[in-house]
Amino acid sequence: MREILPVLDGWWQARIPFGLATVVAVSRSAPRGPGAAMAVGPDDEVVGSVSGGCVEGAVLGLAQEAVASGEARLEVFGYSDEDAFAVGLTCGGEITVLVRAVTPGRDPSFGAVAASVAEGRPVTVASVTDGPAPRGATLAVWRQEVRGTLGTPGLDAAVTADARGGLALGATGVRHYGPHGERREDAVSVFLHSFAPPPRMLVFGAIDYAAAVARIGDFLGYRVTVCDARPVFATPRRFPPGTEVVVDWPHRYLRGTGTDERTVICVLTHDPKFDVPLLREALRRPAAYIGAMGSRRTHDERRARLVEAGLGERELARLRSPVGLDLGARTPEEVAVSVAAEIVALRWGGSGTPLTCTDGAIHPAGR
């Protein structure tokens, strides 16, 4: 939907109601993924697509009905011999589409959402797709702000917590809750559409540990880049599919790469000629996590070199070294789990203590 938001915002600013159809679930070889959207505005102007052309005609009619009635609809389109070339998917997949009307009076936060997306500020829009809560009800969630309601305070609170988790990783998908936000029930289905690019994981040092860290980083939803100055090690075949592999001096590559408060930086080279200039650059720029591999002796020597390079205590306090939580890890895969555990704990303020040794809520308010 990101690409059609400027048009939709123009309609919204002009106080023109429009029908919005959003793909909320797919199966098999569906042509568009969750979040794909199509809108029908004034004079039946259509922007966007939910299927690449297969079911747009049927969705057009549903969008017109939604604007006329104000009622949201949830429709499933799949392949069948009878209607494959009418309202079915010729690809053989299946898509579930939420169709609702958007009006300035009913959707006061739409303009703020569009502005956030245009400015690159992460926001998640949660919409009820099924259940006793009002279908089509929306809740817009930012890191420090919430607008709208899904019907009950409990449901709003549970969805807000999950939406902010989605913001951290740019996740989009359907979640299930009880009527008041109960976690182990599935009476209410809510589509969480996160407008945020996947965060980056920058792994420096193309060693065997890097391949394992890259694999778990991809699993956690990061866009992973591995960088090493040695071309014999920095080869794509040594890393999981989808990993970007860069041959360059680490500090030089980082200097020319954008980072933000979600970026994870893992320094696995434990070689002073790479580590010191790289960490001097990393510790002076935005990042959620900066970890460096090495023994305690390596850490002490590296820290002394960083002090000599001009870094102060405030900058050095950001460095997680030796990298990872104390899991007793030995293999590259176990070390990768240790690193991932520390990243997750730092993101949510977790202690790393076994839950059997703690009391109270597992997910305290605000975490």
Beta strands, then each sheet from edge to edge (+ up, - down):
strand 1: 18-27
strand 2: 37-40
strand 3: 46-48
strand 4: 73-78
strand 5: 94-102
strand 6: 123-130
strand 7: 138-141
strand 8: 146-148
strand 9: 173-177
strand 10: 188-195
strand 11: 200-204
strand 12: 223-228
strand 13: 244-247
strand 14: 264-267
strand 15: 289-292
strand 16: 319-320
sheet 1: 3+ 2- 1+ 5- 4+
sheet 2: 8+ 7- 6+ 10- 9+
sheet 3: 13+ 12+ 11+ 14+ 15+ 16+
end
